[in-house]
Amino acid sequence: MIAFIARRLVTSFFVLLAATMVIFGLTSIAGDPLADLRELPGPDRERRMADRIERMNLDSPVWVRYLSWLGNLFRGSLGVNRDGQDVGVLLREALSATLQLVVAATVLAVVIGVIVGIISALRQYSTFDYGVTLAAFVCFSLPLFWVAVMLKQYIAIEFNDWLRDPVIPPLIIGVLAVAAGLIWAAIAIGDRRTKLTAFGAGTAVTVVTLTLLSATRWFADPGIGVVGLAVLAGGTAIGLTVLISGLQYRGPLYAALAAAGIGVLLSEILDPVLADPSWTEMFALALVTAAVCAGLGYGLGGLLRRQAITGAVATGLVTGGLIFLDRMLQSFAAYSDRVRGRPISTIGSRTPNFTGDFWETNLDAAGHLLLPTMALILISLATYTRYSRSSMLEVMNLDYVRTARAKGLPERTVITKHAFRNGMIPITTLMAVDFASVIGGAIVTENVFGWQGMGNLFIEGLQQVDPAPVMAFFIVSGTAIVVFNMLADIVYAYLDPRIRLS
C-alpha cells in the first residue's frame, strides 16, 4: 500500500508539473492583459500600464514568467493578480465559498441517489422503479441554468410572498395529497389491494397534515416540538435497527430506543446551553453523544454489541440532528422579520452586514444555500440513482449472492453485507471524480446565484488574461483530482479484498 501511494504521488507530481506549464502558457497567450488600460484617456494610462507590466513581468518571455511563478509556488506563495491583490487570500475566500456550496449538495446527492438506486434495483420493473427511472432521466436532461432560474422564481420569490399569509388552498392540498398517495402506492409491496390501501392512507394522512399546518400557520412560525422529536427519534431508532441487525434481536433495538429517548430528554435539560451555542460546543456535544450511545450499545447489546453500538450511535447522532433542526426552525420567525420577510435568498452567500445569534446566523447561511444546493442535487441525483441501480442489479445476479441466499441468510444480510459492498465499487469511482470536480467550482450555479467561488475566480482570471488566479485554481482542482482518485483506489481494496493495489 505504501509503495503504491508513493508511486502515485511521484507520477502525479510530474503530471501536474507538465500540466502547469501548458495551462500557464495558454493563459498567457489568450489575449492582451493591457487591453482595458489602453482605452484609458490622459497621461495616467502610461503610468498604470507600466505598473501592470512590472507587476505581471510582461516584459519577460512566457517561460521566464512561468519559472518565476513556479519558484514562488515552491516558496509557498501564489503571487498577486494583475491588480496587486494577494492570490492566496482570494483563493481562500473562493475555496471557502465553493466548499460551502457544493459539499453539502454532493453529499446529499450521493446519499439519496445511492439509497433510491438500491431500492429501485431491489424493486426492478415495479411501479416505483419505472417512476424513479422517469424522474432520473427528466432531471438529468434539465439545463442547470434553467433549473436555477425556476427555483429562484418559485421557491424563493413566490414562496417568500406566500409566507406573508401561509394558508394552503384546498386545491393545492388535494394535488399534493394525490401525489403523496401515488408515491406511497409505488413504494408499497403487494397486490393491487395493498397498493390501493397505501394510496388511500398516504392521501388521507397528507390531507390531514397539510390542513393542520395551514390552519395553525405553522410555516410562519415552524418547529418540531418535543412530541415530534420523540416520534421522529423513535422511528429513526426502529428503522436503523431494522437495517443494521433486524428486529428479531432485542438488544440493539433497546439500545437505539434508549439513545433516542435520552437525546429527546437532554434537548429539554440542555436548553440554556442550546439557546446560543458555538460550533465548538456543538461538536463537543456530538462527541459526547457518540460516546454515551456507544456505552448504551455496549451495555444493552448483549451478543450483538457491535451492531447495537452502531445502531445506538447512529440513532443518537440523527436525534441530535433533529434537535439542531428544531432549534433552527424555532428561530425562523425572528430571522424572517429581520430580513424583511425574505428568508429564502436568490443571490450571494450571506446577507450583507447581517448579525445575529448562532441560530439566526446559520439560518441566514441556510437560506442562501437552499436554492443552489437544490439545483445541484436535482442534476447530480439522477446520475447516482442510475449508476447505483445498474451496479446493484449486476451484483445481485452473481454466484456468491445466490450462494448466500441458499445458505439461508436473511435478505437484509445478503443485501447489506454481501451485495452492497461490491455494488459500491463503480459508485466509488463516480464519487471520486464528482468530489474532485466540484472543488473546482460549480461555474454555472455560481454565476446564476452570485457566489464568489472557485468558478468565478477561474472565469475572471481567463477574461483578464491573468495567469496567477488561473494557476491557483488549477493547483487546487488538479491536486483534488489526484488525491480523490488515490483515495478511490484505496477504498477499492477495502470494499473488495481481492483487489491488491501493490
Secondary structure, DSSP 8 states (H G I E B T S, - for coil): -HHHHHHHHHHHHHHHHHHHHHHHHHHHTSS-TTHHHHT--STHHHHHHHHHHHHHTTTS-HHHHHHHHHHHHHTT---B-TTS-BHHHHHHHHHHHHHHHHHHHHHHHHHHHHHHHHHHHHTTTSHHHHHHHHHHHHHHHS-HHHHHHHHIIIIIIHHHHHTTS----HHHHHHHHHHHHHHHHHH--SSHHHHHHHHHHHHHHHHHHHHHHHHTTTTTS---HHHHHHHHHHHHHHHHHHHHT-TT-HHHHHHHHHHHHHHHHHHHHTHHHHSS--HHHHHHHHHHHHHHHHHHHHHH-GGGHHHHHHHHHHHHHHHHHHHHHHHHHHTHHHHHHHTTT--S-SSSSS-TT----HHHHHHHHHHHHHHHHHHHHHHHHHHHHHHHHHHHHHHHTSHHHHHHHHTT--HHHIIIIIIHHHHHHHHHHHHHHHHHHHHT--HHHHHHHT--SHHHHHHHHHHTT-HHHHHHHHHHHHHHHHHHHHHHHHHHHHH-TT----
